[in-house]
Amino acid sequence: MGENVLRRLVLFLEGSAFEKTKLGGGIMDVLKELENVSWPSKGEIKNSSVVVLITVAIFAAYAAFWDYCINVFQRFMF
């Protein structure tokens, strides 16, 4: 759906007075370049999100483990 809206916006603005301005020309260049982007599917986004959440949980557990070990060590030393 996003690609369709983007394409319709580019078609609407092409040849307009807005496109002939410096700012409008720059925005049109960006919009045209965005048409070439390959956007990930919903499934790819979900899978990537799960991988990130699992990785963060593992590193949080790792940091918590070492924090606990250091606190126990400090109690015995001081």
C-alpha positions as CSV (number, residue, x, y, z in Angstrom):
1,M,0.0,0.0,0.0
2,G,2.8,2.4,0.8
3,E,4.4,2.1,-2.6
4,N,1.1,2.9,-4.3
5,V,0.6,6.1,-2.2
6,L,4.2,7.1,-2.9
7,R,3.8,6.5,-6.7
8,R,0.6,8.5,-6.7
9,L,2.2,11.4,-4.9
10,V,5.1,11.5,-7.3
11,L,2.8,11.4,-10.3
12,F,0.7,14.2,-8.8
13,L,3.6,16.5,-8.1
14,E,5.5,15.9,-11.4
15,G,5.5,18.9,-13.6
16,S,3.9,21.1,-10.9
17,A,5.2,24.5,-9.8
18,F,6.3,22.9,-6.5
19,E,8.7,20.6,-8.4
20,K,10.3,23.6,-10.0
21,T,11.4,25.2,-6.7
22,K,14.7,24.2,-5.1
23,L,13.0,22.6,-2.1
24,G,10.4,20.9,-4.2
25,G,13.0,19.5,-6.6
26,G,14.9,18.1,-3.6
27,I,11.8,16.5,-2.2
28,M,10.8,15.0,-5.5
29,D,14.3,13.5,-5.8
30,V,13.9,11.9,-2.4
31,L,10.4,10.6,-3.3
32,K,11.7,9.1,-6.6
33,E,14.6,7.5,-4.8
34,L,12.2,6.0,-2.2
35,E,10.4,4.2,-5.0
36,N,13.6,2.1,-5.6
37,V,13.8,1.0,-2.0
38,S,12.9,-2.7,-1.3
39,W,10.8,-2.6,1.8
40,P,10.8,-5.7,4.1
41,S,7.6,-7.7,4.4
42,K,5.6,-8.0,7.6
43,G,7.0,-11.5,8.2
44,E,10.6,-10.3,7.8
45,I,9.9,-7.5,10.3
46,K,8.3,-9.9,12.8
47,N,11.2,-12.4,12.5
48,S,13.8,-9.6,12.9
49,S,12.0,-8.2,15.9
50,V,11.9,-11.6,17.6
51,V,15.7,-12.0,17.0
52,V,16.4,-8.6,18.5
53,L,14.2,-9.2,21.6
54,I,15.8,-12.6,22.2
55,T,19.3,-11.1,21.8
56,V,18.6,-8.2,24.2
57,A,17.1,-10.7,26.8
58,I,20.3,-12.9,26.6
59,F,22.6,-9.9,27.0
60,A,20.5,-8.5,29.9
61,A,20.7,-11.9,31.6
62,Y,24.4,-12.0,31.0
63,A,24.9,-8.5,32.5
64,A,22.6,-9.4,35.5
65,F,24.6,-12.6,36.2
66,W,27.9,-10.7,36.3
67,D,26.4,-7.9,38.4
68,Y,25.2,-10.5,40.9
69,C,28.6,-12.2,40.9
70,I,30.4,-8.9,41.5
71,N,28.0,-8.0,44.4
72,V,28.5,-11.3,46.1
73,F,32.3,-11.0,45.7
74,Q,32.2,-7.5,47.2
75,R,30.3,-8.7,50.3
76,F,32.9,-11.3,51.0
77,M,35.9,-9.0,50.4
78,F,34.7,-6.0,52.4
